């Protein structure tokens, strides 16, 4: 399995303390945990609540996961299920992700996809971070709206994502948020 690199020295001091506490708690239990494992454990179990507590700005966020604003391309490669009953079909078009979380993303596209449709997507994270690879997942369209002529906003939630892709996505979000928080 590929080793993910999270640079401890580039992290926000609060996040460093959170991760260090996971390492220390494990030591007290006689378990040796490396920094990388502790960082991913903290991200998996505590990141969303931590972000909401510090940066939620007092608003009630109904989403399960913190969303990160970013512009990256997404390739839609297949529609497996269409809510209008159309046959599964190969697709090949590019949309632009505007925000992403561990649970899904919102993108704009020239193609409309009906809500409740299941699509296969590929997000090439290596174009932004050479240490990461592509995320391949199945996603269900939960929202589709016409923004303007031939331009649609589409919200999806991940319905199936391979473990390696999930780790790539987690590390990508972790690094892009944790490295850029004010210190």
Secondary structure, 3 states (H helix, E strand, C coil): CCCCCCCHHHCCHHHHHHHHHHHHHHHHCCCCCCHHHHHHHHHHHHHHHHHHHHHCCCCCCCCCCCCEEEEEEEEEEEEEECCCCCCCEEEEEEEEEEEECCCEEEEEECCCCCCCCEEEEEEEHHHCCCCCCEEEEEEEEEEEEEEECCEEEEEEEEEEECHHHHHHHHHHHHHHHHCCCCC
